């Protein structure tokens, strides 16, 4: 009788190690583990830099005093009340968008299969706008509206894209068309609102982290944590979905159910991010592909993608906050500028591959 872990060890690819925890056996890729640890360290350092940087810079010793609860009232106000909620909200939104992008790109098997490209973020924006403009706004109604808007959009796009199963390319194309319709709907909602609400909604619709407080961080953190855990649990099944459905099923997978579950978790993560910061463009598109190049591993790369998303968003928000003083730009302006160029490069690359 062949010992399964021993057989797995013999068949493990170069640079990978089989790890067994209780009844679970999985491959640990050395390069991916090192890259993920480096991303975690870099994210921690960048968060500290963002907390200290500003028109009133906070030195490392003063920052340590704030974190340990022994700071002066002025430092506690600057870091603890003004900067820390914004920076942590940016990190959480980046984690959510990076993980959501990894899930959707794995489901669609397409680098363009990102929630901001295929309409799910736009649907979440529609739900949030309805809550803000016509239901009085507030943290909870906006969050609920965003999640419901994202969920309704996902169901509609899945129904339109499903014909004898969910075809990845059809899902992307239907999502792009649905997203274009929802963009027009969102601007129609803004035009119908009063001037004050319309101005606030227009700024929010660009993607913005300014003014985020601890209530936003507290409501977002458990959702992101739960979503990341669920996404990691779905990673193995999504890896099998790279095969055709019959082979994936023969290897113990349930490809149809896994795709639907991954879409549901991705919508939850993306919608929660939209509720907190508005529709920040291109982070979910770029983070999984950067993470894949860093780790060198195939598969979903959920954790590395999430950490890459956090790094991208915290760094971009820091630049938007400090590089254009005395003014601050909404973070979505910079992600849109950088991401637009990246999307053009990606489309050209995919077109050349198709031609080849």
C-alpha positions as CSV (number, residue, x, y, z in Angstrom):
1,X,0.0,0.0,0.0
2,X,1.4,3.4,-1.0
3,X,1.7,6.0,1.7
4,X,-0.1,9.2,0.4
5,X,2.1,11.8,2.0
6,X,5.2,9.9,1.0
7,X,3.9,9.7,-2.6
8,X,3.1,13.4,-2.5
9,X,6.6,14.2,-1.3
10,X,8.0,12.2,-4.2
11,X,5.8,14.1,-6.7
12,X,6.3,17.5,-5.2
13,X,7.6,20.0,-7.8
14,X,11.0,21.7,-7.4
15,X,11.1,24.4,-4.8
16,X,8.0,23.0,-3.0
17,X,7.6,21.1,0.2
18,X,4.7,18.9,1.3
19,X,3.3,20.0,4.7
20,X,0.8,17.9,6.7
21,X,-1.4,19.5,9.4
22,X,-3.8,16.9,10.8
23,X,-5.8,15.4,8.0
24,X,-4.7,18.1,5.5
25,X,-1.7,17.8,3.2
26,X,-0.7,20.7,1.0
27,X,2.3,22.0,-0.9
28,X,4.4,24.9,0.5
29,X,6.3,26.7,-2.3
30,X,9.5,28.1,-0.9
31,X,9.6,31.2,-3.2
32,X,5.9,31.9,-2.6
33,X,6.4,31.7,1.2
34,X,9.4,34.0,1.1
35,X,7.6,36.5,-1.2
36,X,4.4,36.5,1.0
37,X,6.5,37.1,4.2
38,X,8.3,39.9,2.4
39,X,5.0,41.5,1.4
40,X,3.7,41.2,4.9
41,X,6.9,42.9,6.3
42,X,6.7,45.6,3.6
43,X,3.1,46.3,4.3
44,X,3.9,46.7,8.0
45,X,6.7,49.1,7.3
46,X,4.7,51.1,4.8
47,X,1.8,51.5,7.4
48,X,4.3,52.9,9.9
49,X,5.7,55.3,7.3
50,X,2.2,56.5,6.4
51,X,1.4,57.1,10.1
52,X,4.5,59.2,10.6
53,X,4.5,61.2,7.3
54,X,2.6,64.4,6.8
55,X,2.7,68.2,7.2
56,X,3.3,67.4,11.0
57,X,5.8,64.6,10.7
58,X,5.9,62.2,13.7
59,X,9.4,60.8,14.5
60,X,9.7,57.0,15.2
61,X,10.1,57.5,19.0
62,X,6.9,59.7,19.1
63,X,5.1,57.1,16.9
64,X,6.1,54.4,19.3
65,X,4.8,56.4,22.2
66,X,1.5,56.8,20.4
67,X,1.3,53.0,19.8
68,X,2.1,52.3,23.4
69,X,-0.4,54.8,24.7
70,X,2.1,57.2,26.2
71,X,1.9,60.0,23.7
72,X,1.2,63.7,24.1
73,X,-2.5,64.7,23.4
74,X,-1.4,66.4,20.1
75,X,0.4,63.3,18.8
76,X,-2.4,61.1,19.9
77,X,-4.9,63.3,18.0
78,X,-2.7,63.4,14.8
79,X,-1.9,59.7,14.7
80,X,-4.6,58.0,16.6
81,X,-7.6,60.0,15.4
82,X,-6.6,61.5,12.0
83,X,-4.1,59.2,10.3
84,X,-4.4,55.7,11.8
85,X,-8.1,55.1,10.8
86,X,-7.4,56.3,7.2
87,X,-4.3,54.2,6.9
88,X,-5.8,51.0,8.3
89,X,-9.0,51.5,6.2
90,X,-6.7,51.7,3.2
91,X,-4.9,48.6,4.1
92,X,-8.2,46.7,4.7
93,X,-9.7,47.9,1.5
94,X,-6.5,46.9,-0.4
95,X,-6.6,43.4,1.2
96,X,-10.3,43.0,0.2
97,X,-9.7,44.2,-3.4
98,X,-6.6,42.1,-3.9
99,X,-8.3,38.9,-2.6
100,X,-11.4,39.7,-4.7
101,X,-9.4,40.2,-7.8
102,X,-7.5,36.9,-7.3
103,X,-10.8,35.1,-6.9
104,X,-12.5,36.6,-10.0
105,X,-9.4,36.2,-12.2
106,X,-9.2,32.5,-11.2
107,X,-12.9,32.0,-11.9
108,X,-12.8,33.7,-15.2
109,X,-9.3,32.4,-16.1
110,X,-8.7,35.8,-17.5
111,X,-6.4,38.7,-16.3
112,X,-9.2,41.1,-17.1
113,X,-11.6,39.2,-14.9
114,X,-11.5,41.8,-12.1
115,X,-14.6,43.1,-10.1
116,X,-14.0,46.7,-11.3
117,X,-13.8,45.6,-14.9
118,X,-16.7,43.2,-15.1
119,X,-19.2,45.4,-13.3
120,X,-19.5,44.0,-9.7
121,X,-17.8,47.1,-8.1
122,X,-20.1,49.4,-10.2
123,X,-23.1,47.5,-9.0
124,X,-22.0,47.9,-5.4
125,X,-21.6,51.6,-6.1
126,X,-25.1,51.7,-7.3
127,X,-26.5,50.2,-4.1
128,X,-24.3,52.5,-2.0
129,X,-25.4,55.6,-4.0
130,X,-29.1,54.7,-3.5
131,X,-28.5,54.4,0.2
132,X,-26.6,57.7,0.4
133,X,-28.8,59.8,-1.9
134,X,-32.3,58.6,-1.1
135,X,-32.2,56.7,2.3
136,X,-30.2,59.1,4.4
137,X,-26.8,57.6,4.2
138,X,-24.8,56.5,7.2
139,X,-22.2,53.8,7.6
140,X,-24.5,50.8,8.0
141,X,-27.1,51.7,5.3
142,X,-24.3,52.5,2.8
143,X,-22.5,49.2,3.6
144,X,-25.7,47.2,3.3
145,X,-26.6,49.0,0.1
146,X,-23.2,48.3,-1.4
147,X,-23.3,44.6,-0.5
148,X,-26.9,44.2,-1.9
149,X,-26.0,46.2,-5.0
150,X,-23.0,43.9,-5.6
151,X,-25.0,40.8,-5.0
152,X,-27.9,41.8,-7.3
153,X,-25.4,42.7,-10.0
154,X,-23.6,39.4,-9.6
155,X,-26.8,37.4,-9.9
156,X,-28.0,39.4,-12.9
157,X,-24.6,39.0,-14.7
158,X,-24.4,35.3,-13.9
159,X,-27.9,34.7,-15.2
160,X,-27.2,36.5,-18.4
161,X,-23.8,34.8,-18.8
162,X,-25.1,31.3,-18.0
163,X,-26.0,29.1,-20.9
164,X,-25.2,25.4,-20.3
165,X,-22.8,26.5,-17.5
166,X,-20.7,29.6,-16.7
167,X,-18.3,30.2,-19.6
168,X,-15.5,32.5,-18.3
169,X,-15.1,34.6,-21.5
170,X,-18.9,35.1,-21.7
171,X,-18.9,36.2,-18.0
172,X,-16.3,38.8,-18.7
173,X,-18.0,40.2,-21.8
174,X,-21.4,40.3,-20.1
175,X,-19.9,41.9,-17.0
176,X,-18.2,44.7,-19.1
177,X,-21.5,45.4,-20.8
178,X,-23.4,45.4,-17.5
179,X,-20.8,47.6,-15.9
180,X,-21.2,50.2,-18.7
181,X,-25.0,50.3,-18.1
182,X,-24.5,50.7,-14.4
183,X,-22.0,53.6,-14.8
184,X,-24.7,55.5,-16.7
185,X,-27.3,54.6,-14.1
186,X,-25.0,55.9,-11.3
187,X,-24.6,59.3,-13.0
188,X,-28.3,59.5,-13.6
189,X,-28.9,58.9,-9.8
190,X,-26.4,61.8,-9.1
191,X,-28.1,64.1,-11.5
192,X,-31.5,63.4,-9.9
193,X,-30.2,64.2,-6.4
194,X,-30.0,67.7,-4.7
195,X,-26.8,69.7,-5.3
196,X,-25.1,69.1,-1.9
197,X,-25.7,65.3,-2.0
198,X,-24.7,65.1,-5.6
199,X,-21.3,66.8,-4.9
200,X,-20.6,64.5,-2.0
201,X,-21.6,61.4,-4.1
202,X,-19.4,62.6,-7.0
203,X,-16.3,62.8,-4.8
204,X,-17.1,59.4,-3.2
205,X,-17.6,57.9,-6.7
206,X,-14.0,58.6,-7.6
207,X,-12.7,56.6,-4.6
208,X,-11.5,58.3,-1.5
209,X,-10.1,57.4,1.9
210,X,-10.1,60.9,3.4
211,X,-12.1,61.3,6.6
212,X,-12.4,57.6,7.3
213,X,-12.9,57.0,11.1
214,X,-12.7,54.1,13.5
215,X,-16.3,53.1,12.9
216,X,-15.4,52.3,9.2
217,X,-12.4,50.3,10.3
218,X,-14.4,48.4,12.9
219,X,-17.2,47.5,10.5
220,X,-14.8,46.5,7.6
221,X,-12.2,44.5,9.6
222,X,-14.3,41.4,10.5
223,X,-15.8,41.2,7.0
224,X,-12.3,41.3,5.4
225,X,-11.0,38.7,7.8
226,X,-13.9,36.3,7.2
227,X,-13.7,36.9,3.5
228,X,-9.9,36.1,3.4
229,X,-10.4,32.9,5.4
230,X,-13.2,31.8,3.0
231,X,-11.1,32.7,0.0
232,X,-8.1,30.7,1.3
233,X,-10.4,27.7,1.9
234,X,-11.7,28.0,-1.7
235,X,-8.1,28.2,-3.2
236,X,-7.6,24.4,-3.7
237,X,-11.0,24.0,-5.5
238,X,-10.2,27.0,-7.7
239,X,-6.9,25.4,-8.5
240,X,-8.7,22.4,-9.8
241,X,-11.0,24.6,-11.9
242,X,-8.1,25.3,-14.2
243,X,-8.9,21.8,-15.6
244,X,-12.1,21.1,-17.5
245,X,-15.1,20.3,-15.3
246,X,-15.0,16.6,-15.9
247,X,-11.4,16.2,-14.9
248,X,-11.8,18.6,-11.9
249,X,-14.7,16.5,-10.7
250,X,-12.7,13.3,-11.1
251,X,-10.0,14.8,-8.9
252,X,-12.5,15.4,-6.1
253,X,-13.5,19.0,-7.0
254,X,-17.0,20.5,-7.4
255,X,-16.2,23.1,-10.0
256,X,-19.6,24.6,-10.5
257,X,-20.2,25.0,-6.8
258,X,-16.7,26.3,-6.2
259,X,-17.1,29.0,-8.8
260,X,-20.4,30.2,-7.4
261,X,-18.9,30.2,-3.8
262,X,-15.8,32.1,-5.0
263,X,-18.0,34.7,-6.8
264,X,-20.1,35.2,-3.6
265,X,-17.0,35.7,-1.5
266,X,-15.4,38.0,-4.1
267,X,-18.6,40.1,-4.2
268,X,-18.7,40.3,-0.4
269,X,-15.1,41.5,-0.3
270,X,-15.4,43.9,-3.2
271,X,-18.7,45.4,-2.0
272,X,-17.3,46.0,1.5
273,X,-14.3,47.8,0.0
274,X,-16.6,49.9,-2.1
275,X,-18.8,50.8,0.9
276,X,-15.7,52.0,2.7
277,X,-13.7,53.9,0.1
278,X,-15.9,54.1,-3.0
279,X,-15.0,52.3,-6.3
280,X,-11.2,52.4,-6.2
281,X,-10.2,51.4,-9.7
282,X,-7.5,48.9,-10.9
283,X,-6.2,47.6,-7.5
284,X,-8.1,44.4,-7.9
285,X,-7.0,44.1,-11.5
286,X,-3.2,44.6,-10.9
287,X,-2.6,43.1,-7.4
288,X,-3.1,39.4,-8.4
289,X,-0.9,39.6,-11.4
290,X,1.9,41.4,-9.5
291,X,1.6,38.8,-6.8
292,X,1.8,36.0,-9.3
293,X,5.1,37.4,-10.7
294,X,6.5,37.8,-7.2
295,X,5.6,34.3,-5.9
296,X,6.2,32.4,-9.2
297,X,3.4,30.1,-8.2
298,X,0.4,29.1,-10.2
299,X,-3.0,29.1,-8.6
300,X,-5.1,31.7,-6.9
301,X,-2.4,33.3,-4.7
302,X,-5.1,34.8,-2.4
303,X,-2.9,35.8,0.5
304,X,-0.1,37.3,-1.7
305,X,-2.6,39.1,-3.8
306,X,-4.4,40.5,-0.8
307,X,-1.1,41.8,0.7
308,X,-0.1,43.3,-2.7
309,X,-3.4,45.1,-2.8
310,X,-2.8,46.5,0.6
311,X,0.6,47.7,-0.3
312,X,-0.6,49.3,-3.5
313,X,-3.5,51.1,-1.9
314,X,-1.6,52.4,1.2
315,X,1.3,53.6,-1.0
316,X,-1.0,55.3,-3.5
317,X,-3.1,57.0,-0.8
318,X,0.1,58.2,0.9
319,X,1.2,59.7,-2.5
320,X,-2.3,61.2,-3.0
321,X,-2.2,62.7,0.5
322,X,1.3,64.1,0.5
323,X,2.7,64.6,-3.0
324,X,0.3,67.5,-4.0
325,X,0.3,69.6,-0.8
326,X,-1.4,71.8,0.1
327,X,-4.1,69.9,-1.7
328,X,-5.0,66.2,-1.3
329,X,-6.2,64.1,-4.2
330,X,-8.7,61.3,-3.9
331,X,-6.8,58.0,-4.0
332,X,-9.0,56.9,-6.9
333,X,-7.5,59.6,-9.1
334,X,-4.0,58.2,-8.8
335,X,-5.1,54.5,-9.1
336,X,-7.1,55.5,-12.2
337,X,-4.1,57.2,-13.8
338,X,-1.7,54.4,-13.0
339,X,-4.2,51.6,-13.6
340,X,-5.4,53.1,-16.9
341,X,-1.8,52.8,-18.3
342,X,-1.5,49.3,-16.9
343,X,-4.8,48.2,-18.5
344,X,-3.7,49.6,-21.9
345,X,-0.5,47.6,-21.6
346,X,-2.4,44.5,-20.5
347,X,-4.8,44.7,-23.4
348,X,-2.0,45.1,-25.8
349,X,-0.2,42.1,-24.4
350,X,-3.3,39.9,-24.5
351,X,-4.0,41.1,-28.1
352,X,-0.4,40.1,-29.1
353,X,-0.8,36.7,-27.4
354,X,-4.0,36.2,-29.3
355,X,-2.4,37.1,-32.6
356,X,0.5,34.8,-31.8
